[in-house]
Amino acid sequence: MSPALVTPGAPWEPDWVQAHTPSEAARLSAEGRTALVRLPGQLDAALAAASVFRWHGATIFVTEHTDQVGLAVEMTDCLAGRRPPALTRRGLA
């Protein structure tokens, strides 16, 4: 499942399960369930948490910083090999 960003206060789907730790997100993902994560209010903490939880398979992120967290989640997916990068460059030495 591709990741989704949700603002605080938005309704949840009944099949979403909140993950409190990265290992719990990994377990839920391995079981085929949708792992939801509530991110901290501070931007830097939200970016770090989103990256770690996405690496472990979380798919729904509740955050006030949807634009910035969306970029962090896309970058994590590129690094994990789940999606191709938006732009590639080849450096010549």
PDB file of N, CA, C and O in Angstrom:
ATOM      1  N   MET A   1       0.834  -1.177   0.000  1.00  0.00           N
ATOM      2  CA  MET A   1       0.000   0.000   0.000  1.00  0.00           C
ATOM      3  C   MET A   1       0.880   1.242   0.000  1.00  0.00           C
ATOM      4  O   MET A   1       1.875   1.304   0.721  1.00  0.00           O
ATOM      5  N   SER A   2       0.517   2.211  -0.795  1.00  0.00           N
ATOM      6  CA  SER A   2       1.294   3.444  -0.838  1.00  0.00           C
ATOM      7  C   SER A   2       0.975   4.295   0.391  1.00  0.00           C
ATOM      8  O   SER A   2      -0.129   4.220   0.929  1.00  0.00           O
ATOM      9  N   PRO A   3       1.929   5.097   0.833  1.00  0.00           N
ATOM     10  CA  PRO A   3       1.725   5.876   2.050  1.00  0.00           C
ATOM     11  C   PRO A   3       0.698   6.989   1.856  1.00  0.00           C
ATOM     12  O   PRO A   3       0.507   7.485   0.746  1.00  0.00           O
ATOM     13  N   ALA A   4       0.043   7.371   2.947  1.00  0.00           N
ATOM     14  CA  ALA A   4      -0.925   8.458   2.931  1.00  0.00           C
ATOM     15  C   ALA A   4      -0.677   9.360   4.125  1.00  0.00           C
ATOM     16  O   ALA A   4      -0.266   8.904   5.192  1.00  0.00           O
ATOM     17  N   LEU A   5      -0.931  10.642   3.932  1.00  0.00           N
ATOM     18  CA  LEU A   5      -0.773  11.618   4.995  1.00  0.00           C
ATOM     19  C   LEU A   5      -2.145  12.118   5.400  1.00  0.00           C
ATOM     20  O   LEU A   5      -2.975  12.443   4.551  1.00  0.00           O
ATOM     21  N   VAL A   6      -2.378  12.179   6.703  1.00  0.00           N
ATOM     22  CA  VAL A   6      -3.665  12.581   7.248  1.00  0.00           C
ATOM     23  C   VAL A   6      -3.431  13.689   8.263  1.00  0.00           C
ATOM     24  O   VAL A   6      -2.482  13.624   9.044  1.00  0.00           O
ATOM     25  N   THR A   7      -4.282  14.698   8.258  1.00  0.00           N
ATOM     26  CA  THR A   7      -4.160  15.762   9.245  1.00  0.00           C
ATOM     27  C   THR A   7      -4.817  15.331  10.552  1.00  0.00           C
ATOM     28  O   THR A   7      -5.734  14.511  10.545  1.00  0.00           O
ATOM     29  N   PRO A   8      -4.350  15.882  11.675  1.00  0.00           N
ATOM     30  CA  PRO A   8      -4.971  15.535  12.955  1.00  0.00           C
ATOM     31  C   PRO A   8      -6.464  15.891  12.938  1.00  0.00           C
ATOM     32  O   PRO A   8      -6.856  16.935  12.416  1.00  0.00           O
ATOM     33  N   GLY A   9      -7.261  15.039  13.499  1.00  0.00           N
ATOM     34  CA  GLY A   9      -8.701  15.268  13.536  1.00  0.00           C
ATOM     35  C   GLY A   9      -9.452  14.666  12.367  1.00  0.00           C
ATOM     36  O   GLY A   9     -10.682  14.615  12.381  1.00  0.00           O
ATOM     37  N   ALA A  10      -8.734  14.212  11.359  1.00  0.00           N
ATOM     38  CA  ALA A  10      -9.394  13.579  10.212  1.00  0.00           C
ATOM     39  C   ALA A  10      -9.885  12.191  10.627  1.00  0.00           C
ATOM     40  O   ALA A  10      -9.289  11.557  11.497  1.00  0.00           O
ATOM     41  N   PRO A  11     -10.962  11.720  10.011  1.00  0.00           N
ATOM     42  CA  PRO A  11     -11.478  10.400  10.396  1.00  0.00           C
ATOM     43  C   PRO A  11     -10.538   9.274   9.964  1.00  0.00           C
ATOM     44  O   PRO A  11      -9.836   9.372   8.958  1.00  0.00           O
ATOM     45  N   TRP A  12     -10.547   8.210  10.752  1.00  0.00           N
ATOM     46  CA  TRP A  12      -9.742   7.023  10.469  1.00  0.00           C
ATOM     47  C   TRP A  12     -10.612   5.972   9.812  1.00  0.00           C
ATOM     48  O   TRP A  12     -11.825   5.927  10.018  1.00  0.00           O
ATOM     49  N   GLU A  13      -9.983   5.139   9.029  1.00  0.00           N
ATOM     50  CA  GLU A  13     -10.663   3.961   8.489  1.00  0.00           C
ATOM     51  C   GLU A  13     -10.685   2.887   9.581  1.00  0.00           C
ATOM     52  O   GLU A  13      -9.771   2.834  10.404  1.00  0.00           O
ATOM     53  N   PRO A  14     -11.689   2.052   9.601  1.00  0.00           N
ATOM     54  CA  PRO A  14     -11.780   1.048  10.675  1.00  0.00           C
ATOM     55  C   PRO A  14     -10.666  -0.001  10.668  1.00  0.00           C
ATOM     56  O   PRO A  14     -10.392  -0.609  11.703  1.00  0.00           O
ATOM     57  N   ASP A  15     -10.023  -0.222   9.524  1.00  0.00           N
ATOM     58  CA  ASP A  15      -8.996  -1.268   9.474  1.00  0.00           C
ATOM     59  C   ASP A  15      -7.586  -0.749   9.755  1.00  0.00           C
ATOM     60  O   ASP A  15      -6.630  -1.523   9.698  1.00  0.00           O
ATOM     61  N   TRP A  16      -7.437   0.535  10.057  1.00  0.00           N
ATOM     62  CA  TRP A  16      -6.131   1.086  10.399  1.00  0.00           C
ATOM     63  C   TRP A  16      -5.803   0.754  11.851  1.00  0.00           C
ATOM     64  O   TRP A  16      -6.662   0.851  12.727  1.00  0.00           O
ATOM     65  N   VAL A  17      -4.554   0.362  12.100  1.00  0.00           N
ATOM     66  CA  VAL A  17      -4.105   0.026  13.452  1.00  0.00           C
ATOM     67  C   VAL A  17      -2.941   0.948  13.803  1.00  0.00           C
ATOM     68  O   VAL A  17      -1.992   1.072  13.029  1.00  0.00           O
ATOM     69  N   GLN A  18      -3.011   1.593  14.961  1.00  0.00           N
ATOM     70  CA  GLN A  18      -1.953   2.510  15.360  1.00  0.00           C
ATOM     71  C   GLN A  18      -0.730   1.743  15.847  1.00  0.00           C
ATOM     72  O   GLN A  18      -0.830   0.843  16.681  1.00  0.00           O
ATOM     73  N   ALA A  19       0.422   2.117  15.308  1.00  0.00           N
ATOM     74  CA  ALA A  19       1.700   1.531  15.720  1.00  0.00           C
ATOM     75  C   ALA A  19       2.426   2.537  16.607  1.00  0.00           C
ATOM     76  O   ALA A  19       2.527   3.715  16.266  1.00  0.00           O
ATOM     77  N   HIS A  20       2.925   2.072  17.734  1.00  0.00           N
ATOM     78  CA  HIS A  20       3.612   2.951  18.672  1.00  0.00           C
ATOM     79  C   HIS A  20       5.130   2.855  18.564  1.00  0.00           C
ATOM     80  O   HIS A  20       5.835   3.765  19.002  1.00  0.00           O
ATOM     81  N   THR A  21       5.644   1.773  17.990  1.00  0.00           N
ATOM     82  CA  THR A  21       7.086   1.592  17.832  1.00  0.00           C
ATOM     83  C   THR A  21       7.369   1.130  16.399  1.00  0.00           C
ATOM     84  O   THR A  21       6.489   0.575  15.741  1.00  0.00           O
ATOM     85  N   PRO A  22       8.588   1.357  15.919  1.00  0.00           N
ATOM     86  CA  PRO A  22       8.920   0.870  14.579  1.00  0.00           C
ATOM     87  C   PRO A  22       8.777  -0.644  14.441  1.00  0.00           C
ATOM     88  O   PRO A  22       8.354  -1.125  13.390  1.00  0.00           O
ATOM     89  N   SER A  23       9.121  -1.400  15.479  1.00  0.00           N
ATOM     90  CA  SER A  23       8.993  -2.858  15.388  1.00  0.00           C
ATOM     91  C   SER A  23       7.515  -3.263  15.299  1.00  0.00           C
ATOM     92  O   SER A  23       7.178  -4.233  14.620  1.00  0.00           O
ATOM     93  N   GLU A  24       6.657  -2.539  15.967  1.00  0.00           N
ATOM     94  CA  GLU A  24       5.225  -2.819  15.864  1.00  0.00           C
ATOM     95  C   GLU A  24       4.716  -2.501  14.457  1.00  0.00           C
ATOM     96  O   GLU A  24       3.871  -3.224  13.930  1.00  0.00           O
ATOM     97  N   ALA A  25       5.219  -1.433  13.848  1.00  0.00           N
ATOM     98  CA  ALA A  25       4.852  -1.098  12.469  1.00  0.00           C
ATOM     99  C   ALA A  25       5.322  -2.191  11.512  1.00  0.00           C
ATOM    100  O   ALA A  25       4.607  -2.549  10.576  1.00  0.00           O
ATOM    101  N   ALA A  26       6.520  -2.718  11.743  1.00  0.00           N
ATOM    102  CA  ALA A  26       7.038  -3.795  10.899  1.00  0.00           C
ATOM    103  C   ALA A  26       6.191  -5.055  11.033  1.00  0.00           C
ATOM    104  O   ALA A  26       5.908  -5.725  10.040  1.00  0.00           O
ATOM    105  N   ARG A  27       5.789  -5.376  12.254  1.00  0.00           N
ATOM    106  CA  ARG A  27       4.952  -6.558  12.472  1.00  0.00           C
ATOM    107  C   ARG A  27       3.593  -6.401  11.798  1.00  0.00           C
ATOM    108  O   ARG A  27       3.115  -7.329  11.144  1.00  0.00           O
ATOM    109  N   LEU A  28       2.973  -5.242  11.950  1.00  0.00           N
ATOM    110  CA  LEU A  28       1.672  -4.999  11.321  1.00  0.00           C
ATOM    111  C   LEU A  28       1.783  -5.062   9.803  1.00  0.00           C
ATOM    112  O   LEU A  28       0.915  -5.621   9.131  1.00  0.00           O
ATOM    113  N   SER A  29       2.841  -4.494   9.276  1.00  0.00           N
ATOM    114  CA  SER A  29       3.058  -4.515   7.832  1.00  0.00           C
ATOM    115  C   SER A  29       3.255  -5.941   7.327  1.00  0.00           C
ATOM    116  O   SER A  29       2.734  -6.306   6.273  1.00  0.00           O
ATOM    117  N   ALA A  30       4.002  -6.743   8.071  1.00  0.00           N
ATOM    118  CA  ALA A  30       4.230  -8.141   7.685  1.00  0.00           C
ATOM    119  C   ALA A  30       2.934  -8.949   7.716  1.00  0.00           C
ATOM    120  O   ALA A  30       2.774  -9.903   6.955  1.00  0.00           O
ATOM    121  N   GLU A  31       2.015  -8.564   8.596  1.00  0.00           N
ATOM    122  CA  GLU A  31       0.720  -9.242   8.686  1.00  0.00           C
ATOM    123  C   GLU A  31      -0.267  -8.753   7.624  1.00  0.00           C
ATOM    124  O   GLU A  31      -1.373  -9.280   7.511  1.00  0.00           O
ATOM    125  N   GLY A  32       0.138  -7.738   6.840  1.00  0.00           N
ATOM    126  CA  GLY A  32      -0.739  -7.208   5.809  1.00  0.00           C
ATOM    127  C   GLY A  32      -1.739  -6.179   6.310  1.00  0.00           C
ATOM    128  O   GLY A  32      -2.700  -5.849   5.616  1.00  0.00           O
ATOM    129  N   ARG A  33      -1.509  -5.673   7.516  1.00  0.00           N
ATOM    130  CA  ARG A  33      -2.408  -4.677   8.089  1.00  0.00           C
ATOM    131  C   ARG A  33      -1.877  -3.273   7.816  1.00  0.00           C
ATOM    132  O   ARG A  33      -0.694  -3.100   7.521  1.00  0.00           O
ATOM    133  N   THR A  34      -2.738  -2.285   7.913  1.00  0.00           N
ATOM    134  CA  THR A  34      -2.374  -0.897   7.675  1.00  0.00           C
ATOM    135  C   THR A  34      -1.942  -0.253   8.984  1.00  0.00           C
ATOM    136  O   THR A  34      -2.745  -0.103   9.906  1.00  0.00           O
ATOM    137  N   ALA A  35      -0.670   0.127   9.062  1.00  0.00           N
ATOM    138  CA  ALA A  35      -0.120   0.720  10.286  1.00  0.00           C
ATOM    139  C   ALA A  35      -0.222   2.240  10.218  1.00  0.00           C
ATOM    140  O   ALA A  35       0.253   2.864   9.269  1.00  0.00           O
ATOM    141  N   LEU A  36      -0.839   2.818  11.226  1.00  0.00           N
ATOM    142  CA  LEU A  36      -0.993   4.264  11.342  1.00  0.00           C
ATOM    143  C   LEU A  36      -0.046   4.768  12.424  1.00  0.00           C
ATOM    144  O   LEU A  36       0.134   4.124  13.457  1.00  0.00           O
ATOM    145  N   VAL A  37       0.560   5.938  12.172  1.00  0.00           N
ATOM    146  CA  VAL A  37       1.494   6.519  13.130  1.00  0.00           C
ATOM    147  C   VAL A  37       1.122   7.979  13.351  1.00  0.00           C
ATOM    148  O   VAL A  37       0.937   8.737  12.398  1.00  0.00           O
ATOM    149  N   ARG A  38       1.015   8.363  14.619  1.00  0.00           N
ATOM    150  CA  ARG A  38       0.834   9.774  14.972  1.00  0.00           C
ATOM    151  C   ARG A  38       2.221  10.377  15.174  1.00  0.00           C
ATOM    152  O   ARG A  38       2.994   9.910  16.011  1.00  0.00           O
ATOM    153  N   LEU A  39       2.528  11.416  14.405  1.00  0.00           N
ATOM    154  CA  LEU A  39       3.850  12.027  14.465  1.00  0.00           C
ATOM    155  C   LEU A  39       3.858  13.189  15.446  1.00  0.00           C
ATOM    156  O   LEU A  39       2.821  13.803  15.698  1.00  0.00           O
ATOM    157  N   PRO A  40       5.050  13.498  16.011  1.00  0.00           N
ATOM    158  CA  PRO A  40       5.157  14.618  16.944  1.00  0.00           C
ATOM    159  C   PRO A  40       4.849  15.950  16.259  1.00  0.00           C
ATOM    160  O   PRO A  40       4.867  16.041  15.031  1.00  0.00           O
ATOM    161  N   GLY A  41       4.567  16.977  17.055  1.00  0.00           N
ATOM    162  CA  GLY A  41       4.235  18.293  16.519  1.00  0.00           C
ATOM    163  C   GLY A  41       5.419  19.064  15.971  1.00  0.00           C
ATOM    164  O   GLY A  41       5.256  19.865  15.050  1.00  0.00           O
ATOM    165  N   GLN A  42       6.619  18.840  16.518  1.00  0.00           N
ATOM    166  CA  GLN A  42       7.805  19.546  16.027  1.00  0.00           C
ATOM    167  C   GLN A  42       8.213  18.981  14.675  1.00  0.00           C
ATOM    168  O   GLN A  42       8.220  17.766  14.476  1.00  0.00           O
ATOM    169  N   LEU A  43       8.554  19.872  13.747  1.00  0.00           N
ATOM    170  CA  LEU A  43       8.864  19.452  12.381  1.00  0.00           C
ATOM    171  C   LEU A  43      10.039  18.491  12.317  1.00  0.00           C
ATOM    172  O   LEU A  43       9.933  17.448  11.673  1.00  0.00           O
ATOM    173  N   ASP A  44      11.159  18.809  12.967  1.00  0.00           N
ATOM    174  CA  ASP A  44      12.338  17.933  12.865  1.00  0.00           C
ATOM    175  C   ASP A  44      12.067  16.554  13.460  1.00  0.00           C
ATOM    176  O   ASP A  44      12.518  15.547  12.914  1.00  0.00           O
ATOM    177  N   ALA A  45      11.343  16.497  14.561  1.00  0.00           N
ATOM    178  CA  ALA A  45      11.001  15.201  15.167  1.00  0.00           C
ATOM    179  C   ALA A  45      10.017  14.434  14.283  1.00  0.00           C
ATOM    180  O   ALA A  45      10.101  13.211  14.178  1.00  0.00           O
ATOM    181  N   ALA A  46       9.089  15.145  13.649  1.00  0.00           N
ATOM    182  CA  ALA A  46       8.122  14.492  12.767  1.00  0.00           C
ATOM    183  C   ALA A  46       8.816  13.897  11.540  1.00  0.00           C
ATOM    184  O   ALA A  46       8.474  12.796  11.109  1.00  0.00           O
ATOM    185  N   LEU A  47       9.784  14.615  10.979  1.00  0.00           N
ATOM    186  CA  LEU A  47      10.513  14.116   9.807  1.00  0.00           C
ATOM    187  C   LEU A  47      11.318  12.865  10.150  1.00  0.00           C
ATOM    188  O   LEU A  47      11.324  11.892   9.396  1.00  0.00           O
ATOM    189  N   ALA A  48      11.989  12.902  11.287  1.00  0.00           N
ATOM    190  CA  ALA A  48      12.788  11.742  11.707  1.00  0.00           C
ATOM    191  C   ALA A  48      11.892  10.536  11.974  1.00  0.00           C
ATOM    192  O   ALA A  48      12.186   9.428  11.525  1.00  0.00           O
ATOM    193  N   ALA A  49      10.807  10.752  12.702  1.00  0.00           N
ATOM    194  CA  ALA A  49       9.898   9.648  13.026  1.00  0.00           C
ATOM    195  C   ALA A  49       9.253   9.081  11.768  1.00  0.00           C
ATOM    196  O   ALA A  49       9.134   7.863  11.629  1.00  0.00           O
ATOM    197  N   ALA A  50       8.837   9.947  10.854  1.00  0.00           N
ATOM    198  CA  ALA A  50       8.200   9.475   9.618  1.00  0.00           C
ATOM    199  C   ALA A  50       9.154   8.613   8.803  1.00  0.00           C
ATOM    200  O   ALA A  50       8.748   7.588   8.254  1.00  0.00           O
ATOM    201  N   SER A  51      10.411   9.015   8.721  1.00  0.00           N
ATOM    202  CA  SER A  51      11.394   8.248   7.958  1.00  0.00           C
ATOM    203  C   SER A  51      11.618   6.863   8.564  1.00  0.00           C
ATOM    204  O   SER A  51      11.638   5.861   7.850  1.00  0.00           O
ATOM    205  N   VAL A  52      11.783   6.815   9.876  1.00  0.00           N
ATOM    206  CA  VAL A  52      12.028   5.529  10.542  1.00  0.00           C
ATOM    207  C   VAL A  52      10.805   4.619  10.433  1.00  0.00           C
ATOM    208  O   VAL A  52      10.934   3.442  10.098  1.00  0.00           O
ATOM    209  N   PHE A  53       9.631   5.157  10.712  1.00  0.00           N
ATOM    210  CA  PHE A  53       8.419   4.340  10.658  1.00  0.00           C
ATOM    211  C   PHE A  53       8.110   3.893   9.230  1.00  0.00           C
ATOM    212  O   PHE A  53       7.649   2.769   9.034  1.00  0.00           O
ATOM    213  N   ARG A  54       8.352   4.740   8.229  1.00  0.00           N
ATOM    214  CA  ARG A  54       8.106   4.328   6.842  1.00  0.00           C
ATOM    215  C   ARG A  54       9.086   3.231   6.428  1.00  0.00           C
ATOM    216  O   ARG A  54       8.715   2.307   5.703  1.00  0.00           O
ATOM    217  N   TRP A  55      10.315   3.330   6.879  1.00  0.00           N
ATOM    218  CA  TRP A  55      11.305   2.296   6.577  1.00  0.00           C
ATOM    219  C   TRP A  55      10.821   0.939   7.080  1.00  0.00           C
ATOM    220  O   TRP A  55      11.068  -0.093   6.456  1.00  0.00           O
ATOM    221  N   HIS A  56      10.131   0.957   8.213  1.00  0.00           N
ATOM    222  CA  HIS A  56       9.626  -0.278   8.819  1.00  0.00           C
ATOM    223  C   HIS A  56       8.240  -0.655   8.329  1.00  0.00           C
ATOM    224  O   HIS A  56       7.679  -1.641   8.806  1.00  0.00           O
ATOM    225  N   GLY A  57       7.665   0.091   7.394  1.00  0.00           N
ATOM    226  CA  GLY A  57       6.424  -0.323   6.754  1.00  0.00           C
ATOM    227  C   GLY A  57       5.161   0.409   7.115  1.00  0.00           C
ATOM    228  O   GLY A  57       4.093   0.042   6.626  1.00  0.00           O
ATOM    229  N   ALA A  58       5.229   1.443   7.962  1.00  0.00           N
ATOM    230  CA  ALA A  58       4.020   2.207   8.277  1.00  0.00           C
ATOM    231  C   ALA A  58       3.494   2.879   7.008  1.00  0.00           C
ATOM    232  O   ALA A  58       4.277   3.281   6.147  1.00  0.00           O
ATOM    233  N   THR A  59       2.179   3.000   6.892  1.00  0.00           N
ATOM    234  CA  THR A  59       1.603   3.551   5.663  1.00  0.00           C
ATOM    235  C   THR A  59       0.753   4.796   5.860  1.00  0.00           C
ATOM    236  O   THR A  59       0.580   5.568   4.916  1.00  0.00           O
ATOM    237  N   ILE A  60       0.222   5.014   7.046  1.00  0.00           N
ATOM    238  CA  ILE A  60      -0.607   6.183   7.308  1.00  0.00           C
ATOM    239  C   ILE A  60       0.089   7.055   8.347  1.00  0.00           C
ATOM    240  O   ILE A  60       0.473   6.569   9.412  1.00  0.00           O
ATOM    241  N   PHE A  61       0.254   8.346   8.040  1.00  0.00           N
ATOM    242  CA  PHE A  61       0.957   9.263   8.931  1.00  0.00           C
ATOM    243  C   PHE A  61       0.040  10.425   9.281  1.00  0.00           C
ATOM    244  O   PHE A  61      -0.447  11.131   8.399  1.00  0.00           O
ATOM    245  N   VAL A  62      -0.189  10.616  10.567  1.00  0.00           N
ATOM    246  CA  VAL A  62      -1.006  11.721  11.054  1.00  0.00           C
ATOM    247  C   VAL A  62      -0.061  12.837  11.460  1.00  0.00           C
ATOM    248  O   VAL A  62       0.722  12.680  12.397  1.00  0.00           O
ATOM    249  N   THR A  63      -0.128  13.975  10.755  1.00  0.00           N
ATOM    250  CA  THR A  63       0.809  15.069  11.000  1.00  0.00           C
ATOM    251  C   THR A  63       0.221  16.404  10.579  1.00  0.00           C
ATOM    252  O   THR A  63      -0.659  16.476   9.721  1.00  0.00           O
ATOM    253  N   GLU A  64       0.728  17.457  11.200  1.00  0.00           N
ATOM    254  CA  GLU A  64       0.378  18.823  10.808  1.00  0.00           C
ATOM    255  C   GLU A  64       1.234  19.279   9.628  1.00  0.00           C
ATOM    256  O   GLU A  64       0.862  20.219   8.925  1.00  0.00           O
ATOM    257  N   HIS A  65       2.353  18.640   9.407  1.00  0.00           N
ATOM    258  CA  HIS A  65       3.339  19.046   8.395  1.00  0.00           C
ATOM    259  C   HIS A  65       3.250  18.124   7.175  1.00  0.00           C
ATOM    260  O   HIS A  65       4.209  17.418   6.863  1.00  0.00           O
ATOM    261  N   THR A  66       2.128  18.127   6.498  1.00  0.00           N
ATOM    262  CA  THR A  66       1.917  17.143   5.433  1.00  0.00           C
ATOM    263  C   THR A  66       2.885  17.301   4.258  1.00  0.00           C
ATOM    264  O   THR A  66       3.348  16.300   3.711  1.00  0.00           O
ATOM    265  N   ASP A  67       3.194  18.526   3.866  1.00  0.00           N
ATOM    266  CA  ASP A  67       4.092  18.711   2.716  1.00  0.00           C
ATOM    267  C   ASP A  67       5.498  18.201   3.010  1.00  0.00           C
ATOM    268  O   ASP A  67       6.064  17.440   2.225  1.00  0.00           O
ATOM    269  N   GLN A  68       6.056  18.617   4.134  1.00  0.00           N
ATOM    270  CA  GLN A  68       7.425  18.230   4.475  1.00  0.00           C
ATOM    271  C   GLN A  68       7.529  16.735   4.784  1.00  0.00           C
ATOM    272  O   GLN A  68       8.481  16.078   4.363  1.00  0.00           O
ATOM    273  N   VAL A  69       6.564  16.206   5.509  1.00  0.00           N
ATOM    274  CA  VAL A  69       6.583  14.780   5.839  1.00  0.00           C
ATOM    275  C   VAL A  69       6.389  13.949   4.574  1.00  0.00           C
ATOM    276  O   VAL A  69       6.971  12.872   4.444  1.00  0.00           O
ATOM    277  N   GLY A  70       5.581  14.440   3.649  1.00  0.00           N
ATOM    278  CA  GLY A  70       5.398  13.738   2.374  1.00  0.00           C
ATOM    279  C   GLY A  70       6.702  13.584   1.620  1.00  0.00           C
ATOM    280  O   GLY A  70       6.971  12.526   1.050  1.00  0.00           O
ATOM    281  N   LEU A  71       7.520  14.634   1.609  1.00  0.00           N
ATOM    282  CA  LEU A  71       8.830  14.553   0.954  1.00  0.00           C
ATOM    283  C   LEU A  71       9.750  13.558   1.661  1.00  0.00           C
ATOM    284  O   LEU A  71      10.472  12.803   1.010  1.00  0.00           O
ATOM    285  N   ALA A  72       9.721  13.560   2.987  1.00  0.00           N
ATOM    286  CA  ALA A  72      10.557  12.621   3.748  1.00  0.00           C
ATOM    287  C   ALA A  72      10.135  11.183   3.492  1.00  0.00           C
ATOM    288  O   ALA A  72      10.983  10.298   3.377  1.00  0.00           O
ATOM    289  N   VAL A  73       8.835  10.944   3.402  1.00  0.00           N
ATOM    290  CA  VAL A  73       8.326   9.593   3.138  1.00  0.00           C
ATOM    291  C   VAL A  73       8.707   9.150   1.728  1.00  0.00           C
ATOM    292  O   VAL A  73       9.093   7.998   1.530  1.00  0.00           O
ATOM    293  N   GLU A  74       8.604  10.048   0.745  1.00  0.00           N
ATOM    294  CA  GLU A  74       9.016   9.714  -0.628  1.00  0.00           C
ATOM    295  C   GLU A  74      10.502   9.403  -0.692  1.00  0.00           C
ATOM    296  O   GLU A  74      10.907   8.454  -1.364  1.00  0.00           O
ATOM    297  N   MET A  75      11.319  10.191   0.000  1.00  0.00           N
ATOM    298  CA  MET A  75      12.758   9.942   0.012  1.00  0.00           C
ATOM    299  C   MET A  75      13.068   8.579   0.633  1.00  0.00           C
ATOM    300  O   MET A  75      13.909   7.835   0.130  1.00  0.00           O
ATOM    301  N   THR A  76      12.383   8.264   1.727  1.00  0.00           N
ATOM    302  CA  THR A  76      12.596   6.973   2.385  1.00  0.00           C
ATOM    303  C   THR A  76      12.206   5.829   1.456  1.00  0.00           C
ATOM    304  O   THR A  76      12.908   4.820   1.393  1.00  0.00           O
ATOM    305  N   ASP A  77      11.096   5.971   0.735  1.00  0.00           N
ATOM    306  CA  ASP A  77      10.696   4.936  -0.218  1.00  0.00           C
ATOM    307  C   ASP A  77      11.728   4.759  -1.330  1.00  0.00           C
ATOM    308  O   ASP A  77      11.974   3.638  -1.775  1.00  0.00           O
ATOM    309  N   CYS A  78      12.329   5.854  -1.776  1.00  0.00           N
ATOM    310  CA  CYS A  78      13.383   5.757  -2.801  1.00  0.00           C
ATOM    311  C   CYS A  78      14.600   5.023  -2.255  1.00  0.00           C
ATOM    312  O   CYS A  78      15.163   4.158  -2.926  1.00  0.00           O
ATOM    313  N   LEU A  79      15.002   5.367  -1.038  1.00  0.00           N
ATOM    314  CA  LEU A  79      16.166   4.712  -0.433  1.00  0.00           C
ATOM    315  C   LEU A  79      15.913   3.237  -0.163  1.00  0.00           C
ATOM    316  O   LEU A  79      16.828   2.418  -0.258  1.00  0.00           O
ATOM    317  N   ALA A  80      14.672   2.895   0.175  1.00  0.00           N
ATOM    318  CA  ALA A  80      14.324   1.499   0.460  1.00  0.00           C
ATOM    319  C   ALA A  80      14.076   0.696  -0.814  1.00  0.00           C
ATOM    320  O   ALA A  80      13.910  -0.522  -0.753  1.00  0.00           O
ATOM    321  N   GLY A  81      14.051   1.365  -1.965  1.00  0.00           N
ATOM    322  CA  GLY A  81      13.844   0.665  -3.229  1.00  0.00           C
ATOM    323  C   GLY A  81      12.387   0.373  -3.535  1.00  0.00           C
ATOM    324  O   GLY A  81      12.095  -0.477  -4.376  1.00  0.00           O
ATOM    325  N   ARG A  82      11.464   1.058  -2.870  1.00  0.00           N
ATOM    326  CA  ARG A  82      10.039   0.839  -3.115  1.00  0.00           C
ATOM    327  C   ARG A  82       9.510   1.650  -4.286  1.00  0.00           C
ATOM    328  O   ARG A  82       8.469   1.321  -4.854  1.00  0.00           O
ATOM    329  N   ARG A  83      10.219   2.701  -4.646  1.00  0.00           N
ATOM    330  CA  ARG A  83       9.812   3.532  -5.786  1.00  0.00           C
ATOM    331  C   ARG A  83      11.063   4.124  -6.407  1.00  0.00           C
ATOM    332  O   ARG A  83      12.073   4.310  -5.727  1.00  0.00           O
ATOM    333  N   PRO A  84      10.998   4.421  -7.697  1.00  0.00           N
ATOM    334  CA  PRO A  84      12.169   5.027  -8.329  1.00  0.00           C
ATOM    335  C   PRO A  84      12.285   6.501  -7.935  1.00  0.00           C
ATOM    336  O   PRO A  84      11.280   7.139  -7.620  1.00  0.00           O
ATOM    337  N   PRO A  85      13.494   7.038  -7.953  1.00  0.00           N
ATOM    338  CA  PRO A  85      13.645   8.462  -7.640  1.00  0.00           C
ATOM    339  C   PRO A  85      12.982   9.321  -8.712  1.00  0.00           C
ATOM    340  O   PRO A  85      12.861   8.905  -9.864  1.00  0.00           O
ATOM    341  N   ALA A  86      12.555  10.515  -8.327  1.00  0.00           N
ATOM    342  CA  ALA A  86      11.906  11.422  -9.282  1.00  0.00           C
ATOM    343  C   ALA A  86      12.898  11.914 -10.324  1.00  0.00           C
ATOM    344  O   ALA A  86      12.517  12.175 -11.465  1.00  0.00           O
ATOM    345  N   LEU A  87      14.164  12.044  -9.948  1.00  0.00           N
ATOM    346  CA  LEU A  87      15.184  12.549 -10.853  1.00  0.00           C
ATOM    347  C   LEU A  87      16.498  11.845 -10.547  1.00  0.00           C
ATOM    348  O   LEU A  87      16.889  11.726  -9.386  1.00  0.00           O
ATOM    349  N   THR A  88      17.165  11.388 -11.571  1.00  0.00           N
ATOM    350  CA  THR A  88      18.471  10.774 -11.359  1.00  0.00           C
ATOM    351  C   THR A  88      19.517  11.573 -12.110  1.00  0.00           C
ATOM    352  O   THR A  88      19.249  12.124 -13.178  1.00  0.00           O
ATOM    353  N   ARG A  89      20.678  11.630 -11.558  1.00  0.00           N
ATOM    354  CA  ARG A  89      21.801  12.325 -12.194  1.00  0.00           C
ATOM    355  C   ARG A  89      23.007  11.415 -12.155  1.00  0.00           C
ATOM    356  O   ARG A  89      23.194  10.630 -11.226  1.00  0.00           O
ATOM    357  N   ARG A  90      23.806  11.540 -13.171  1.00  0.00           N
ATOM    358  CA  ARG A  90      25.022  10.753 -13.229  1.00  0.00           C
ATOM    359  C   ARG A  90      26.188  11.705 -13.130  1.00  0.00           C
ATOM    360  O   ARG A  90      26.327  12.628 -13.932  1.00  0.00           O
ATOM    361  N   GLY A  91      27.015  11.474 -12.148  1.00  0.00           N
ATOM    362  CA  GLY A  91      28.175  12.324 -11.967  1.00  0.00           C
ATOM    363  C   GLY A  91      29.398  11.735 -12.654  1.00  0.00           C
ATOM    364  O   GLY A  91      29.651  10.534 -12.561  1.00  0.00           O
ATOM    365  N   LEU A  92      30.142  12.569 -13.331  1.00  0.00           N
ATOM    366  CA  LEU A  92      31.376  12.119 -13.968  1.00  0.00           C
ATOM    367  C   LEU A  92      32.552  12.751 -13.248  1.00  0.00           C
ATOM    368  O   LEU A  92      32.570  13.952 -12.981  1.00  0.00           O
ATOM    369  N   ALA A  93      33.521  11.928 -12.945  1.00  0.00           N
ATOM    370  CA  ALA A  93      34.695  12.456 -12.227  1.00  0.00           C
ATOM    371  C   ALA A  93      35.783  12.803 -13.187  1.00  0.00           C
ATOM    372  O   ALA A  93      36.848  13.261 -12.773  1.00  0.00           O
TER     373      ALA A  93
END
